[in-house]
């Protein structure tokens, strides 16, 4: 392909917004769900975590299945499943059935976040991938901001069912858009073996490869730090500016990713941009520890914005084939969900005993690991050990 179809890229990004909303719609309506289902304690908490838990277990497997089915076909099937699950959830079924629907929705989410960025990489010429994949990397932040501004008021005014119903309609529109706009032969299905043995072998292949595993192993550090910081650290922010800081941090990360990040990716390999992002994040963490000032949190968000876009851009740079990209995207989804799951409780434990000092221990370890992992894997690739 000689030119980038930016309209199709935007369509795939828009489908990603629907995938992010599969998480966000429950997060922003959680108090209303708790009110509807009564005092359910940890059981209702699974309504949020089940989608991510599916990613932890089946991330790599999803990459293999999507490559075998075909990326366009898998994306359409995932959007269709998302429509059915959201429409069913709009009826607010009994909690056990609601949780089953969330697990199935996790499969839909996983297929979208594997297929869509792989397709974006394939329909973008190399000089545009820094921009198009940085755009893709913003899908979670943009979707959550929209849900806070529009989704939560909709749920409060018309009920949670209205929010889930609106999401079902959105996913249906995306399915029609992708079916019409995306050519059937972008990437066809591949005759790949699929069995328990092949899945286990491919896990080993991915995580022993310094090319396939690098974006994912760095991403787990990013995901752990980002979610944990937004969840735990507002307690340590200046009270008078806390809401502004928390609301601005995702936007600051997106802005950096789409401006400075895109500019750097035109001039440097993506892995070097990721390492710079981790180094700056470490510096910002020291400033948070020393000062606790609001601007230091914004500096952290801006630094992590470099990691955000460059991590997706690194996938096609390190893995030129669609099959390799799908496997790397599956691993990134797997490690991202693992980071989301583990980061918050670890940081909560550390700050409970050490305050901001606990944050410095957490952040220093995570960002040093992210930098060190990419440095080590870069040296392994240079030795042609892949």
GINOR-V7058 format. One line per field, one symbol per residue. phi: phi as a letter, one per 30 degrees, with the letter a starting at -180 (. if undefined). psi: psi as a letter, one per 40 degrees, with the letter a starting at -180 (. if undefined). Layout:
phi = ???
psi = ???
This chain:
phi = .dbcddddddddddddddddddddddddcedddddddidchdededdddddddddddcededdddddddjdddddddddddddddddddddhdeeeddddddddddddeddddcdddddeddccdedcdeddddeedddddddddddddcdddddddcjdedddddddddddddddeddddcddcebddbdcdbaeddddddeddddccdcddeeddddddddddddddddcdedcdeddbeddddddedddddddedcdddddddbbdedddeddddddddddddddddcidedddddddddddddeddddddddddbddedddddddddddddddddedcdddddeddddcbiddddddddedddddedddddddddddddhdd
psi = hdihgdddddddddddddddedddddddedddddddeagebddddddddddddddddedddddddddddhddddddddddddddddddddegiiddddddddddddddddddedddddddddehideeddddddddeedddddddddddddddddddeiddddddddddddddddddddddhidfdhiiighihidddddddddddeeheddddddddddddddddddddddeddeihddeddddddddddddddddecdddddeediiddddddddddddddddddddddeiddddddddddddddcddddddddddgdiddddddddddddddddddddddddddddddddeadddddddddddddddddddddddddddefe.
